[in-house]
Amino acid sequence: MTEFWETSFIENQMMWGFEPSDSAILVKDFFLEKKVNDILIPGIGYGRNAKIFIDNGIHVTGIEISKTAIDLARQKGLDVPIFHGSVTDMPFDNKLYDGIFSYALIHLLNHQERAKFIKDCYDQLKPNGYMIFTTISKEAPMYGKGKRLGKDYFEIMEGVKMFFYDSDSIKQEFGTYGLIEVSEIVEPHKNMENKPPFKFTMVKCQKALPLLQ
């Protein structure tokens, strides 16, 4: 996985442009409404989804597997803490965050990695904190393409394995971690306007307050 993303960022640089995703814009509005001030972005890339939070006064910490992507973020003036490593190696610190936003990452992990990632994110939330994941679903055009690796899990091209969520697998994987809302979001390709928009699923969880003794 490291090699794939390192090569992708070396060859394609800022491959998604620098406009934030529509998901990031929605989550920014939600975090501001809920007075979320300090967030973790696993898979921060070169920072296209981070800037909109920073510009609105939210403190950001990132995790990124690609050293090249981190270098690109620094070149674009992204001066926030970024841990270099895979989300599968979380936690990188013992800090608790008000919010966590993960965009188009969790579906690239296998079953054990997804389970650990969700738990690790939940463990790094403050009580009442929110974690929001944007992920691919079985509605995606790539569903069922390539080599089948397991139920709803395919290697769609060499080095890219994807798990495609549906309502059942969302409840199964997120249900014990404060699942509060599941919605669909259609993401336009902002740097390739002739490419059709992509349908994602947004999963929102809130950490419960500890029970009083």
Sequence and secondary structure as in RCSB ss.txt:
>XXXX:A:sequence
MTEFWETSFIENQMMWGFEPSDSAILVKDFFLEKKVNDILIPGIGYGRNAKIFIDNGIHVTGIEISKTAIDLARQ
KGLDVPIFHGSVTDMPFDNKLYDGIFSYALIHLLNHQERAKFIKDCYDQLKPNGYMIFTTISKEAPMYGKGKRLG
KDYFEIMEGVKMFFYDSDSIKQEFGTYGLIEVSEIVEPHKNMENKPPFKFTMVKCQKALPLLQ
>XXXX:A:secstr
 HHHHHHHHHHHSSTT SS  HHHHHHHHHHHHTT  EEEEET TTSTTTHHHHHTT EEEEEES HHHHHHHHH
TT  S EEES GGG  SS   EEEEEEES GGGS HHHHHHHHHHHHHTEEEEEEEEEEEEBTTSTTTT SEEEE
TTEEEEETTEEEE B HHHHHHHHTTTTEEEEEEEEE  TT TTS  EEEEEEEEE       
